[in-house]
Amino acid sequence: MTPPDQKIQLLLVDDHGLFREGLSRLLEAETAFKLVADCASIQEAIEAMHVCHVDVILLDFDLGEQTGLDFLIYLRTHDFSGRVLIVTAGLSNLDTLRVMELGAAGIFLKHRSPSDLVLAIRRIVNGEAWLDSGSVDALVAAASAPKEEPNPVILNPKERDVLRAVFEGLTNKEIGAKLGISEAYVKALLQQLFNKTGVRSRSQLVRAALENRTWHGIELGS
């Protein structure tokens, strides 16, 4: 919890410049808030976090080629200690469930009033969640929907070791050093993981692993 005499450090991530500019002005007008950065992409946000302390991230879901899920996965694997509020025009039932499973403190819909946003930020800073009735209904619907039985994914020991290292945020070179194998072999094992799981990138691999908590005996954490 942020001390009462200390400003709440905010990071805004939204790829729509006009919305970002308007929201930045709103946040900067609040004496209890300090907007440390407003960013158009996940990469910009990561760079800002390297130089600024952040208490709350206001995160749009649709970020062009990436989504808020990608950033939530990054934050989860890098032990971010602050809070994340998804600020969005709307989410599907499944995406609502996914962002909450990945650690979002709440979902704020963009059509709501500025005063509601200020209230939402204050609440999540105090350890509460922020969900309107529509988001609650979406969570219930997604959680109760029948699950399709996926094809089993069977990972060999080396693939499991590489997957764990990806969760730790290690580079291919660092994975090779840790496991005592060449960087080329690491790349080959990653490609095997991509092929087996039907993904194309590291962030998609981590997301898929989080959605399938246990892949043939490898516990990936909660």
C-alpha positions as CSV (number, residue, x, y, z in Angstrom):
1,M,0.0,0.0,0.0
2,T,1.3,3.5,-0.9
3,P,1.8,5.7,2.2
4,P,-0.9,8.5,2.4
5,D,1.7,11.3,2.0
6,Q,3.3,9.7,-1.1
7,K,1.9,10.2,-4.6
8,I,0.7,7.1,-6.4
9,Q,3.1,6.5,-9.3
10,L,1.1,5.7,-12.5
11,L,2.2,4.2,-15.9
12,L,-0.2,4.5,-18.8
13,V,0.0,2.1,-21.7
14,D,-2.4,2.7,-24.7
15,D,-1.7,2.8,-28.4
16,H,-4.3,5.5,-29.1
17,G,-2.6,8.8,-28.9
18,L,-5.7,11.0,-28.5
19,F,-7.1,8.9,-25.7
20,R,-3.6,8.7,-24.0
21,E,-3.2,12.5,-24.2
22,G,-6.6,13.1,-22.6
23,L,-6.2,10.6,-19.9
24,S,-2.7,11.9,-19.1
25,R,-4.2,15.4,-18.5
26,L,-6.8,13.9,-16.2
27,L,-4.3,12.0,-14.2
28,E,-1.8,14.9,-13.9
29,A,-4.6,17.1,-12.5
30,E,-5.0,14.7,-9.5
31,T,-2.7,15.8,-6.7
32,A,-2.5,12.3,-5.3
33,F,-1.2,10.9,-8.6
34,K,2.1,11.2,-10.4
35,L,2.1,10.0,-14.1
36,V,5.7,8.7,-14.6
37,A,5.2,7.8,-18.2
38,D,2.6,7.3,-20.9
39,C,3.5,4.7,-23.5
40,A,2.2,3.5,-26.8
41,S,3.6,0.0,-26.7
42,I,4.7,-2.7,-24.3
43,Q,8.3,-2.2,-25.2
44,E,8.1,1.5,-24.3
45,A,6.5,0.6,-21.0
46,I,9.2,-1.9,-20.2
47,E,11.9,0.7,-20.9
48,A,10.1,3.2,-18.6
49,M,9.9,0.7,-15.8
50,H,13.6,0.3,-15.9
51,V,14.0,3.9,-14.8
52,C,10.8,4.7,-12.8
53,H,9.1,3.2,-9.8
54,V,5.5,2.2,-10.7
55,D,2.6,1.6,-8.3
56,V,-0.2,1.2,-10.8
57,I,-0.2,0.3,-14.5
58,L,-3.2,1.5,-16.5
59,L,-3.2,-1.0,-19.4
60,D,-5.2,-1.0,-22.6
61,F,-6.0,-4.5,-23.8
62,D,-5.7,-4.1,-27.6
63,L,-2.3,-2.8,-28.4
64,G,-2.1,-3.5,-32.1
65,E,0.2,-6.5,-32.7
66,Q,0.2,-7.3,-29.0
67,T,-2.4,-7.5,-26.3
68,G,-2.5,-6.7,-22.6
69,L,-2.1,-10.4,-22.0
70,D,1.5,-10.2,-23.3
71,F,2.4,-7.5,-20.9
72,L,0.7,-9.2,-18.0
73,I,2.7,-12.3,-18.7
74,Y,5.9,-10.2,-18.8
75,L,5.0,-8.6,-15.4
76,R,4.2,-12.0,-13.9
77,T,7.5,-13.5,-14.9
78,H,9.4,-10.5,-13.7
79,D,7.8,-10.2,-10.3
80,F,6.1,-6.8,-10.7
81,S,4.9,-5.8,-7.2
82,G,2.4,-3.1,-8.2
83,R,-1.1,-3.3,-9.5
84,V,-2.6,-3.5,-13.0
85,L,-5.9,-2.0,-14.0
86,I,-7.1,-3.0,-17.5
87,V,-8.6,0.1,-19.2
88,T,-10.6,-1.1,-22.2
89,A,-13.6,-0.5,-24.4
90,G,-14.6,-4.1,-23.7
91,L,-13.4,-7.7,-23.4
92,S,-14.7,-11.1,-24.4
93,N,-15.7,-13.4,-21.6
94,L,-12.6,-15.5,-22.1
95,D,-10.2,-12.5,-22.2
96,T,-11.9,-11.2,-19.0
97,L,-11.1,-14.5,-17.3
98,R,-7.5,-14.6,-18.7
99,V,-6.5,-11.1,-17.5
100,M,-7.8,-11.8,-14.0
101,E,-6.0,-15.1,-13.9
102,L,-2.8,-13.3,-15.0
103,G,-3.0,-10.9,-12.0
104,A,-4.9,-7.9,-13.1
105,A,-6.5,-6.1,-10.2
106,G,-9.5,-5.0,-12.2
107,I,-11.1,-4.0,-15.4
108,F,-12.2,-0.5,-16.1
109,L,-14.5,0.3,-19.1
110,K,-13.6,3.4,-21.0
111,H,-17.2,4.7,-21.2
112,R,-17.2,5.3,-17.5
113,S,-16.6,8.7,-15.9
114,P,-13.2,10.2,-15.0
115,S,-14.2,10.3,-11.3
116,D,-14.9,6.5,-11.5
117,L,-11.4,6.0,-12.8
118,V,-9.9,7.9,-9.9
119,L,-11.9,5.8,-7.5
120,A,-10.9,2.6,-9.3
121,I,-7.2,3.5,-9.0
122,R,-7.5,4.3,-5.3
123,R,-9.4,1.1,-4.6
124,I,-6.9,-1.2,-6.3
125,V,-4.0,0.6,-4.5
126,N,-5.7,-0.3,-1.3
127,G,-5.8,-3.9,-2.2
128,E,-9.3,-4.1,-3.5
129,A,-10.5,-5.3,-6.9
130,W,-12.4,-3.3,-9.5
131,L,-15.1,-5.1,-11.5
132,D,-18.4,-3.8,-12.8
133,S,-21.4,-6.1,-13.1
134,G,-20.7,-6.8,-16.7
135,S,-17.1,-8.0,-16.0
136,V,-18.4,-10.2,-13.1
137,D,-21.0,-11.7,-15.4
138,A,-18.2,-12.4,-18.0
139,L,-16.1,-14.1,-15.4
140,V,-18.9,-16.3,-14.3
141,A,-19.8,-17.2,-17.9
142,A,-16.2,-18.0,-18.9
143,A,-15.5,-20.0,-15.8
144,S,-18.6,-22.1,-16.2
145,A,-18.2,-22.7,-20.0
146,P,-17.5,-26.3,-20.9
147,K,-13.9,-26.9,-21.6
148,E,-12.7,-28.6,-24.8
149,E,-10.4,-31.4,-24.3
150,P,-7.0,-30.3,-25.9
151,N,-4.7,-32.7,-27.5
152,P,-2.1,-33.7,-24.9
153,V,1.2,-31.9,-25.1
154,I,4.1,-34.2,-24.1
155,L,7.4,-32.4,-23.3
156,N,10.7,-34.2,-23.0
157,P,13.1,-33.3,-20.1
158,K,15.2,-30.9,-22.2
159,E,12.1,-29.1,-23.4
160,R,10.8,-28.8,-19.9
161,D,14.1,-27.3,-18.8
162,V,14.0,-24.7,-21.6
163,L,10.3,-23.9,-20.8
164,R,11.2,-23.2,-17.2
165,A,14.1,-21.0,-18.3
166,V,11.8,-19.1,-20.6
167,F,9.5,-18.4,-17.6
168,E,12.5,-17.0,-15.8
169,G,13.0,-14.5,-18.7
170,L,16.4,-15.9,-19.7
171,T,17.9,-15.2,-23.2
172,N,18.9,-18.1,-25.4
173,K,22.5,-17.6,-24.5
174,E,21.7,-17.6,-20.8
175,I,19.6,-20.7,-21.2
176,G,22.4,-22.5,-22.9
177,A,24.8,-21.5,-20.1
178,K,22.4,-22.6,-17.4
179,L,21.7,-26.0,-19.1
180,G,25.2,-26.6,-20.4
181,I,24.1,-26.8,-24.1
182,S,24.8,-24.7,-27.1
183,E,22.7,-21.7,-28.1
184,A,21.9,-23.4,-31.4
185,Y,20.5,-26.4,-29.5
186,V,18.4,-24.0,-27.3
187,K,17.0,-22.5,-30.5
188,A,16.2,-25.9,-31.8
189,L,14.4,-26.9,-28.6
190,L,12.4,-23.7,-28.6
191,Q,11.3,-24.4,-32.2
192,Q,10.3,-27.9,-31.0
193,L,8.2,-26.3,-28.3
194,F,6.6,-23.9,-30.8
195,N,5.8,-26.8,-33.1
196,K,4.3,-28.9,-30.3
197,T,2.2,-26.2,-28.8
198,G,1.2,-24.4,-32.0
199,V,2.6,-21.0,-31.1
200,R,5.0,-18.7,-32.8
201,S,6.7,-16.6,-30.1
202,R,8.0,-16.8,-26.5
203,S,5.2,-14.7,-25.2
204,Q,2.6,-17.0,-26.8
205,L,4.4,-20.0,-25.4
206,V,4.3,-18.6,-21.9
207,R,0.6,-17.7,-22.3
208,A,-0.2,-21.2,-23.6
209,A,1.7,-22.7,-20.6
210,L,-0.2,-20.6,-18.1
211,E,-3.5,-21.7,-19.7
212,N,-2.4,-25.3,-19.5
213,R,-1.0,-25.3,-16.0
214,T,0.5,-28.8,-16.2
215,W,2.0,-30.1,-19.4
216,H,2.8,-33.8,-18.9
217,G,4.1,-33.4,-15.4
218,I,5.8,-30.0,-15.4
219,E,4.3,-27.7,-12.8
220,L,4.4,-24.1,-14.1
221,G,3.3,-22.3,-10.9
222,S,0.2,-20.5,-10.0
